[in-house]
């Protein structure tokens, strides 16, 4: 199993809007991707960050999700409300 983390840096006046977009748009879109296994959405208001972690059945599924329209489309929905570009990292899961 593999995972991708995405860290978002919302503008303070748009923090709740970014969380709503993650719940209402990003999470449902991820569920439609082949190999998708789950998602966590977390926030730290004091640090001004929102983090999403998507779980994938295989590395190939995770990489394909980044190359297709899914990830780019979802980033384009939230980027107008961010202080800086999002950061993504890919991982192999050792223990679940």
N, C-alpha and C positions, 0 to 999 in steps of 0.2 A: 504494500500500500504506500501511496505517496501523498504529500500535502504541499499546498502553496499558501504562503502567508502574504497578505497584502496589508500594508500599514498606510492609513490615510491620515492627513493632517487638516481637519476641517477648520474653516474660519470660525471663530467663537460664536458669531451670530448665526451660523448655519450648521452648528453641531447636530442639533436634533433633526434637521432636514437630511443631513447625510445619513444618520441612523435610519430614518424612514426610507430613504432610497435603498439602503442595504437590505432592509426587511422586505420592501414591496417590489423591488425590481431585481436587484443583484441575486438574492437568494433564489427566487423562482426561476430566473434564467439559468442559474447554475444547475438546478435540478433537471433541466432538459438536456444537459450535456452528457454524451456517452461516457460511461465509467465513473460518473459522479457518485460519491458515497456519503457525503454529508458536509455540513458547514457550521462553523462557529463564528459568531459576530460578537466582539467584545469592545468595550470602550473604557477609556481612562480620561474623564473630563479634566482632571487636574493637569494631566500631561498634554491634553489637547490632541489625543489620538484615538482612532478607531482601527481595530484590527479584524480582518476576516481571515479565517483559515478554511480552505476547501480541502476535502479528502477525496482521493482518486484511487480507483482499483489498481491502476498500473501507471508507470511512468509515461508510457505512450499516450494514455488518456489525458494525463495532466499536461503534457507537452502539446498535444493536439488542441486542447482547450485554449492554450495561449496563442496558438497560430491562427485559430479561426476567428470568426466575428464576435463570439461571446465576450471574451475579455476586453477587447478594444471597445465594444459597444457599451459595456458596463462602466468602464473607466470614463468614457466620454460623458456619461450621465452625472458623475460625481465631481469631475475635475473642476467645473466652474465654481464649486463651493469650497475648494481646498486652498490652503496657504502655500503649499508646495506640492510638487508631483508625488504620487504614491510610490511606495517602494515594495517590490515583490521579491520573494525568495522561495525556492523550491527545495523540498526535503524528502528523504526516504524515511518512512516511519519504522522504527525499530520495535516499539512496544505500544500497544493500544489497549 
